């Protein structure tokens, strides 16, 4: 009999955290699962640790591969997964003992293709609990709207399980960050019913050297590119929701511009700046709400050519305004 859930864990340079992660999965109250540990060419002892768990528990499978990044590792897991549903856990996080039993039962009892819980985000000095609501069931259009609004659940994959047959033609984009965002909306589109509950079952560790933190330090515009692609998809399939994507793109773009403004050698990031400005310019006439906002972006473009101090001043002024 195939396992009820395939749990995929990409593993790379997480030796101090991996035992807690794996233990939290192997002690789940739902026991009919397979755990796929993908050693993504980790240079430490993570590969050996994974093999030891596989020797002790027949539910554990290990894939050893050359380093290709988190998306590539997840895809390698998807290629061999045989469970009815698919779940993802990051190897430096951990989960509550009943997380997968809760999500699986939500899907079965409510005939849903996707189930989502909430999370606890652990910072160095505090813990933030996301979401405290009862079970809610959506059709895929309602689910898409809820995801874009970010009120009931977000774009990450690690708080969710997905019915495997939804993922036949869907994989994670490699070579980018915000791969969860690029993945989740396409899976929701393939679904019929989605359920969510505000129960913080996933524990996410916010580390300073995380992928997202490195992206901020290195100035990555992946989020803008992903939301630009998402807009075209939503425009074709859910045109009534396109304003929500436009605003996500605008906020993401302004965050990138603000990060660039804070760099001492801001001029070294002109290429990224112009790419973002060009993308935003395409949305100038999309919605009335966006026009005044994007006029400011055009001013930024002009200001950059004049003197960097104008660029920094304008970005910081505009970034204080919440785009709604």
C-alpha positions in Angstrom: 0.0 0.0 0.0 1.3 3.4 -0.9 2.0 5.8 1.9 -0.6 8.5 2.7 1.9 11.3 2.5 5.4 11.7 1.0 7.3 14.2 3.1 10.2 15.8 1.2 13.1 17.4 3.1 16.0 19.1 1.2 19.2 18.8 3.2 22.2 21.1 2.9 24.6 22.3 5.6 22.1 21.9 8.5 24.1 19.6 10.7 23.2 21.4 14.0 19.4 21.3 13.2 18.7 18.2 11.2 18.2 15.8 14.1 15.4 17.8 15.6 13.8 18.2 12.2 13.9 14.5 11.3 12.8 13.4 14.8 9.8 15.7 14.7 8.7 14.0 11.4 9.4 10.4 12.5 7.3 10.9 15.7 4.2 12.0 13.8 0.9 10.7 15.0 0.1 9.8 11.4 2.6 6.9 10.7 1.7 5.9 7.1 4.2 8.2 5.4 7.5 8.1 3.6 10.2 10.6 4.4 12.4 11.5 1.5 15.7 13.1 2.6 17.4 14.8 -0.3 21.1 15.3 0.4 21.8 18.2 -1.9 25.6 17.7 -2.0 26.0 18.8 1.6 29.7 19.2 2.4 29.2 18.4 6.1 28.0 15.1 7.8 24.4 15.6 6.8 24.5 12.8 4.1 25.8 10.3 6.7 23.2 11.4 9.2 20.5 10.8 6.6 21.8 7.3 5.8 21.8 6.4 9.5 18.1 7.3 9.9 17.3 5.2 6.8 19.0 2.2 8.3 16.9 2.6 11.5 13.5 3.4 9.9 12.2 1.8 6.7 10.0 4.8 6.0 13.1 6.9 5.3 14.5 7.2 1.8 17.7 9.1 1.0 18.7 10.7 -2.2 22.3 11.8 -2.6 22.9 14.3 -5.4 25.1 17.1 -6.5 24.3 20.5 -5.1 21.6 22.2 -7.2 19.7 24.3 -4.7 16.5 23.8 -2.7 14.2 23.8 -5.8 16.3 21.1 -7.5 16.3 19.0 -4.3 12.6 19.3 -3.9 12.1 18.3 -7.5 14.3 15.2 -7.0 12.1 14.2 -4.1 8.9 14.8 -6.2 10.3 12.5 -8.9 10.3 9.5 -6.6 7.5 10.3 -4.3 4.6 7.7 -4.2 2.4 9.1 -1.5 -1.2 10.2 -2.1 -0.3 13.7 -0.8 3.0 15.6 -0.8 4.3 17.7 2.1 7.5 19.7 2.5 9.6 20.5 5.6 12.8 22.6 5.6 15.7 20.7 7.3 16.4 23.5 9.9 12.8 23.6 11.1 10.5 21.3 13.0 6.8 20.4 13.2 4.2 19.6 15.9 3.5 15.8 16.3 0.0 16.0 14.9 0.7 18.3 11.9 0.4 15.8 9.1 -2.5 13.9 10.7 -4.4 17.1 11.0 -3.7 18.2 7.4 -4.5 14.7 6.0 -7.8 14.3 7.9 -8.8 17.8 6.7 -8.4 16.8 3.1 -10.1 13.4 3.5 -13.0 14.6 5.6 -13.7 17.7 3.4 -12.8 16.2 0.0 -10.0 18.8 -0.5 -6.9 18.6 -2.7 -4.8 21.0 -0.5 -4.8 21.6 3.2 -3.0 24.4 5.1 -2.2 25.1 8.7 -0.4 28.1 10.2 3.1 28.5 11.6 5.2 29.8 14.5 8.1 32.0 13.3 11.0 31.9 15.7 13.2 35.0 15.7 16.3 35.4 17.9 14.4 37.5 20.4 10.7 36.6 19.9 8.2 34.1 18.5 5.3 35.2 16.3 2.3 32.9 15.8 0.5 33.3 12.5 -3.2 32.7 12.2 -5.8 31.7 14.7 -9.0 30.7 12.8 -11.4 27.8 12.5 -11.5 25.4 9.5 -12.4 27.2 6.3 -13.1 25.6 2.9 -12.6 27.3 -0.4 -13.1 26.6 -4.1 -10.0 27.3 -6.1 -11.0 30.9 -7.0 -11.7 31.7 -3.4 -8.4 30.0 -2.4 -6.5 32.0 -5.0 -7.9 35.2 -3.6 -7.2 34.2 0.0 -3.6 33.4 -0.9 -3.1 36.7 -2.7 -4.6 38.7 0.2 -2.4 36.7 2.6 -5.1 36.8 5.3 -5.7 33.1 5.8 -2.6 31.4 4.3 0.4 32.5 2.4 2.5 31.3 -0.5 4.9 28.9 1.3 4.7 25.2 0.8 5.8 24.0 4.2 2.5 24.6 6.0 0.6 22.6 3.4 0.0 19.2 1.8 -0.9 18.8 -1.9 -2.6 16.0 -3.6 0.0 14.3 -5.7 -2.0 14.1 -8.9 -2.1 17.9 -9.0 1.7 18.0 -9.5 2.0 16.0 -12.7 3.2 18.9 -14.7 4.3 21.2 -11.9 7.8 21.5 -10.5 9.8 24.1 -8.6 11.6 26.7 -10.6 15.4 26.3 -10.2 17.9 29.0 -9.8 15.6 31.5 -8.1 14.3 32.4 -4.6 10.6 32.9 -4.1 10.2 29.4 -5.6 7.3 28.7 -3.2 5.4 31.6 -4.6 6.0 30.5 -8.2 4.8 27.0 -7.2 1.8 27.4 -5.0 -0.5 29.5 -7.1 -0.1 27.1 -10.0 -1.0 24.1 -7.8 -4.1 26.0 -6.4 -5.2 26.5 -10.0 -5.2 22.7 -10.5 -7.2 22.0 -7.4 -11.0 21.9 -6.8 -11.2 22.5 -3.0 -8.7 23.9 -0.5 -9.1 24.0 3.3 -7.1 25.9 5.9 -7.1 26.2 9.7 -5.3 28.6 11.9 -3.4 26.1 14.0 0.4 26.9 14.3 1.8 23.4 13.6 5.0 24.3 11.7 8.0 25.9 13.5 10.0 28.1 11.2 13.4 29.3 12.3 14.4 32.8 11.1 18.1 32.6 10.7 20.3 35.6 9.7 22.1 33.5 7.0 18.9 32.2 5.5 18.3 32.3 1.7 16.0 35.3 2.0 18.4 37.2 4.2 21.2 36.5 1.7 18.9 37.7 -1.1 18.4 41.0 0.7 22.1 41.5 1.2 22.9 40.6 -2.4 19.9 42.4 -4.0 17.8 39.8 -5.8 14.8 40.8 -7.9 13.4 37.3 -8.2 10.2 38.3 -6.3 9.4 41.0 -8.9 10.0 38.6 -11.8 7.8 36.0 -10.1 4.9 38.4 -9.5 5.3 39.7 -13.0 4.8 36.2 -14.3 2.0 35.5 -11.9 0.2 38.6 -13.1 0.0 37.2 -16.7 -1.3 33.9 -15.3 -3.9 35.6 -13.1 -4.9 37.9 -15.9 -5.7 35.0 -18.1 -7.5 32.8 -15.6 -8.8 35.1 -12.8 -8.9 38.6 -14.2 -11.0 39.9 -11.3 -7.9 39.2 -9.0 -5.2 41.0 -11.1 -5.2 44.1 -8.9 -4.1 42.0 -6.0 -1.1 40.7 -7.9 -0.3 44.2 -9.2 -0.1 45.5 -5.6 2.1 42.5 -4.5 4.4 43.3 -7.4 4.5 47.0 -6.5 5.3 46.4 -2.9 8.0 43.8 -3.8 9.5 46.2 -6.3 9.6 49.1 -3.8 11.3 46.8 -1.3 14.0 46.0 -3.8 14.5 49.7 -4.7 14.7 50.6 -1.0 17.3 47.9 -0.4 19.4 49.3 -3.3 19.0 52.8 -1.9 20.5 51.6 1.4 23.7 50.3 -0.3 26.8 52.5 0.0 27.7 51.6 -3.6 24.1 51.8 -4.8 25.3 52.5 -8.4 26.6 48.9 -8.6 23.0 47.8 -8.7 21.9 49.9 -11.6 21.1 46.9 -13.7 18.7 45.4 -11.1 17.2 48.9 -10.6 16.4 49.4 -14.3 15.0 45.9 -14.7 12.5 46.6 -11.9 11.7 50.0 -13.2 11.0 48.7 -16.7 8.7 45.9 -15.3 6.8 48.4 -13.2 6.4 50.8 -16.2 4.4 48.1 -18.0 1.8 48.3 -15.3 1.3 52.0 -15.5 -2.1 51.8 -17.2 -3.3 48.5 -15.7 -5.3 50.0 -12.8 -6.3 53.5 -11.7 -4.9 52.8 -8.2 -1.5 52.1 -9.5 -1.1 55.2 -11.7 -0.1 57.8 -9.1 2.2 55.2 -7.5 4.0 54.4 -10.7 4.4 58.1 -11.5 6.7 58.1 -8.5 8.6 55.2 -9.9 9.1 57.2 -13.1 10.5 60.0 -11.0 12.9 57.5 -9.5 14.1 56.5 -13.0 14.8 60.2 -13.9 16.4 60.9 -10.5 18.8 58.1 -10.9 20.2 59.7 -14.1 20.6 63.1 -12.3 22.3 62.2 -9.0 22.1 59.3 -6.6 21.2 61.5 -3.6 17.8 62.2 -5.2 17.3 58.5 -5.8 17.9 57.7 -2.2 15.7 60.5 -0.8 12.8 59.6 -3.1 12.9 55.9 -2.5 13.0 56.3 1.3 10.1 58.8 1.2 7.9 56.6 -1.0 8.8 53.4 0.8 7.2 54.7 4.0 3.8 54.8 2.3 1.9 51.5 2.4 0.6 50.7 -1.1 -3.0 49.5 -0.9 
